[in-house]
Amino acid sequence: MRTVSFQGDQLTSGQRRRFELQQRLKHAFINPILEQQVQETLKAVEARKEQGIKPERIWLLERQETGTTCVAEWMGF
Protein backbone atom coordinates (compact mmCIF):
# COMPACT_ATOMS: atom_id res chain seq x y z
CA MET A 1 0.00 0.00 0.00
CA ARG A 2 1.28 3.44 -0.83
CA THR A 3 0.92 6.40 1.50
CA VAL A 4 0.98 9.85 -0.03
CA SER A 5 1.08 13.09 1.92
CA PHE A 6 -0.09 16.36 0.38
CA GLN A 7 0.41 18.58 3.39
CA GLY A 8 -0.73 22.09 2.59
CA ASP A 9 -2.20 21.18 -0.83
CA GLN A 10 -5.89 21.39 -1.64
CA LEU A 11 -7.74 18.75 -3.63
CA THR A 12 -10.32 19.74 -6.19
CA SER A 13 -13.84 18.44 -5.63
CA GLY A 14 -13.34 15.82 -8.38
CA GLN A 15 -10.07 14.64 -6.84
CA ARG A 16 -11.72 14.47 -3.42
CA ARG A 17 -14.63 12.40 -4.79
CA ARG A 18 -12.21 10.04 -6.58
CA PHE A 19 -10.13 9.64 -3.41
CA GLU A 20 -13.21 8.87 -1.28
CA LEU A 21 -14.43 6.34 -3.86
CA GLN A 22 -11.03 4.62 -3.88
CA GLN A 23 -11.08 4.40 -0.09
CA ARG A 24 -14.57 2.87 -0.08
CA LEU A 25 -13.75 0.39 -2.86
CA LYS A 26 -10.52 -0.65 -1.18
CA HIS A 27 -12.45 -1.85 1.86
CA ALA A 28 -15.26 -3.39 -0.20
CA PHE A 29 -12.95 -5.77 -2.09
CA ILE A 30 -11.23 -7.23 0.97
CA ASN A 31 -12.75 -10.63 1.66
CA PRO A 32 -12.84 -11.12 5.46
CA ILE A 33 -11.93 -14.82 5.19
CA LEU A 34 -9.02 -14.07 2.87
CA GLU A 35 -7.85 -11.27 5.14
CA GLN A 36 -7.91 -13.66 8.12
CA GLN A 37 -5.90 -16.27 6.18
CA VAL A 38 -3.32 -13.66 5.20
CA GLN A 39 -2.95 -12.53 8.81
CA GLU A 40 -2.53 -16.15 10.01
CA THR A 41 0.09 -16.80 7.33
CA LEU A 42 2.02 -13.66 8.27
CA LYS A 43 1.97 -14.71 11.94
CA ALA A 44 3.25 -18.18 11.01
CA VAL A 45 6.05 -16.70 8.90
CA GLU A 46 7.07 -14.38 11.74
CA ALA A 47 7.07 -17.31 14.20
CA ARG A 48 9.32 -19.30 11.85
CA LYS A 49 11.69 -16.33 11.55
CA GLU A 50 11.90 -16.02 15.34
CA GLN A 51 12.73 -19.73 15.63
CA GLY A 52 15.38 -19.41 12.94
CA ILE A 53 13.65 -21.80 10.52
CA LYS A 54 14.43 -21.03 6.90
CA PRO A 55 11.48 -20.53 4.54
CA GLU A 56 10.35 -23.36 2.31
CA ARG A 57 11.91 -23.41 -1.12
CA ILE A 58 9.12 -23.09 -3.64
CA TRP A 59 11.17 -22.49 -6.77
CA LEU A 60 13.83 -24.95 -7.83
CA LEU A 61 16.41 -24.47 -10.57
CA GLU A 62 15.70 -27.09 -13.21
CA ARG A 63 18.57 -26.22 -15.54
CA GLN A 64 20.85 -23.32 -16.34
CA GLU A 65 21.81 -22.56 -19.90
CA THR A 66 23.65 -19.77 -21.65
CA GLY A 67 23.28 -18.36 -25.13
CA THR A 68 20.30 -17.78 -27.35
CA THR A 69 17.51 -20.34 -27.36
CA CYS A 70 16.89 -21.89 -30.76
CA VAL A 71 13.22 -21.43 -31.67
CA ALA A 72 13.11 -24.90 -33.28
CA GLU A 73 14.34 -26.52 -30.05
CA TRP A 74 11.94 -24.40 -28.00
CA MET A 75 9.02 -25.56 -30.19
CA GLY A 76 10.10 -29.20 -29.88
CA PHE A 77 11.43 -29.79 -33.40
C-alpha positions in Angstrom: 0.0 0.0 0.0 1.3 3.4 -0.8 0.9 6.4 1.5 1.0 9.9 0.0 1.1 13.1 1.9 -0.1 16.4 0.4 0.4 18.6 3.4 -0.7 22.1 2.6 -2.2 21.2 -0.8 -5.9 21.4 -1.6 -7.7 18.7 -3.6 -10.3 19.7 -6.2 -13.8 18.4 -5.6 -13.3 15.8 -8.4 -10.1 14.6 -6.8 -11.7 14.5 -3.4 -14.6 12.4 -4.8 -12.2 10.0 -6.6 -10.1 9.6 -3.4 -13.2 8.9 -1.3 -14.4 6.3 -3.9 -11.0 4.6 -3.9 -11.1 4.4 -0.1 -14.6 2.9 -0.1 -13.7 0.4 -2.9 -10.5 -0.7 -1.2 -12.4 -1.9 1.9 -15.3 -3.4 -0.2 -12.9 -5.8 -2.1 -11.2 -7.2 1.0 -12.7 -10.6 1.7 -12.8 -11.1 5.5 -11.9 -14.8 5.2 -9.0 -14.1 2.9 -7.9 -11.3 5.1 -7.9 -13.7 8.1 -5.9 -16.3 6.2 -3.3 -13.7 5.2 -3.0 -12.5 8.8 -2.5 -16.2 10.0 0.1 -16.8 7.3 2.0 -13.7 8.3 2.0 -14.7 11.9 3.3 -18.2 11.0 6.0 -16.7 8.9 7.1 -14.4 11.7 7.1 -17.3 14.2 9.3 -19.3 11.8 11.7 -16.3 11.6 11.9 -16.0 15.3 12.7 -19.7 15.6 15.4 -19.4 12.9 13.7 -21.8 10.5 14.4 -21.0 6.9 11.5 -20.5 4.5 10.3 -23.4 2.3 11.9 -23.4 -1.1 9.1 -23.1 -3.6 11.2 -22.5 -6.8 13.8 -25.0 -7.8 16.4 -24.5 -10.6 15.7 -27.1 -13.2 18.6 -26.2 -15.5 20.8 -23.3 -16.3 21.8 -22.6 -19.9 23.7 -19.8 -21.6 23.3 -18.4 -25.1 20.3 -17.8 -27.3 17.5 -20.3 -27.4 16.9 -21.9 -30.8 13.2 -21.4 -31.7 13.1 -24.9 -33.3 14.3 -26.5 -30.0 11.9 -24.4 -28.0 9.0 -25.6 -30.2 10.1 -29.2 -29.9 11.4 -29.8 -33.4 
